């Protein structure tokens, strides 16, 4: 019985050892097969790319402005009197010198007539005094009158001459006062609402006036830019032979309303807002600009010659700065640090980091990491010359600048 158990135990141990050896051999063969099998290649990531372009780009600064009258005058009465009539229609365009209102002139006409009569009286007295002077001169020569009498007559003549001069001054004053009864437009422009109706008594001290004239052709746009822009503006002003171009756009669209030229860079920076004020003048024959209107403004500083440009969507940002994914010769994405001069019209102007002809990723960056293989979208690759939009923008801005000058 004991011998049988010993044989059984030995058989089991031998069987277990054989199974262990078989398992070890199988694992070894499987491991070698896995090691010998090549690693499966990672699939290429589909992205959209475009080429880095080199072309002239317009450089401009954008701000928000308010349309203001180039000149605004509140027409007021310069004398007191009753307003007889008005010579304009509300909202009418008027010319400088056009009659706007008439004040009752009768009182001033009477004062002018009185001054003229006083001059005539003094002239008659002066003529008689001169005749007496001639008589006394003859009598003194004949020793029939004293020198004192002659000197007194000389003084009398001089006094009457001064009186006639005073009369002339009084007549001129009366004529000026009478001219104030006819109120004319001091500038050309458009009148607003009539503030006083005929029949009312107007006074020189009235604050509201009779009507307001706004000059709207040409018209001005006042806008502000950050103080950091001052050096660029100043450099552009000194580097240009012509006034810088200013473009006005509607607030709710990209349509250009008008284009003009810069006439004012204010002589100080507003320390409370950190901005500098500028003003552009626009020809406004079609009246697309109106006083009080808000507009978007572009100040064109000039052209950046042969600038490197990429779509703005290609620019990525990290804590280390800006970068872009560049496709190398092997079709792999690599991170390239770049320095962006500015971004406008959907394009970024690059100072450093890229060269013309390189391909950069414009869409799909979130799927990338350095060294990964990429496949470029055929549609985007075929339209990689779509950067011509920047060329069109440059041409439009250049044309606008040339026209404004």
Buried (B, 14 or more C-beta within 10 A) or exposed (E): EEEEEEEEEEEEEEEEEEEEEEEEEEEEEEEEEEEEEEEEEEEEBEBBBBBBBBBBBBBBBBBEBBBBBBBBBEBBBEBEBBBEEBBBEEEEBBEEEBBBBBBBBEBBEEBBEEBBEBBEEBBEBBEEBBEBBEEBBEBBEEEEBEEEEBEEBBEBBEEBBEBBEBBEEBBEEBBEBBBBBEBBBEBBBBBBEBBBEEEEEBEEEBEEBBBBBBBBBBBBBBBBBEBEBBEBBEEBEEEBEEBBBBBBBBEEEEEBBBBBBBBEBEEEBEEEEEBBBBBBBBBBEEEBBBBEBEBBBBBBBBBBEEBBBBBBBBBBEEEEEBBBBBBEEEEBBBBBEBEBBBEBBEBBBBEEBBEEEBBBBBBBBEEBEEEBBBEBBEEBBEEBEBBEBBBEBBEBBBEBBEEBB
